[in-house]
């Protein structure tokens, strides 16, 4: 996985405002934190959000 190899510099998520049962685990097998920081967000009248994350400081 890209997170396990520390190859993720940016991540863009599109969040839609509806519920699917108990939800879907998007990254349930990540063993270490990616240290990403929210860099931008856009909200639309429909409730949809676009969230952009960039690599932050590593420990």
N, C-alpha and C positions, 0 to 999 in steps of 0.2 A: 504494500500500500504506500502511496505517496507520503503520507504523514509519517509512517514508520521509518522511511528513508530520509526524512527531513528535507523533502523536495518542494514543499509548498511555501510560496512567497506571498501569494494573494489568494483569497477565497471570496467568491461572490455567491450569495444565497438569495433566492427569491422565495419569499414567504407568502403563501396564499391563506386567506382567513377562512378556513373551513376545518372541520374536525373529522379525522378518520379513526373511529374506535378509540383505541388507547394510544394512537400515534405510531409513527415509524421511527425507529432508532437509526439516525442517519450515520453516526460514527460510533457505534457501540464497542468496537474492538481497538480503539486507539489506546495504546499503552502509556504514552507520555504526552504531556501538553505540547501544543503547537506554538504557543506564545504569539497568538494573533491579536491585533488591536483593531477595533472598529474604526475605519477611516472615513466612511461615508454611508449615509442612509438616505433613501428616497421613499416617501410614502405617497400612495395614490388614493383617490377618493373611494376606490373599490375596497380599500383595506389592505391591498397588496403592498409589501415592503421589499425593497432591494437593499440588502446589507452587504457592504464591501469591507473586507478585513485585509490587513497587510501584516507582514511579519513584524513583530515587536522585538523587544529585548529577549535574549535567550539567557537561561541560567545554567 
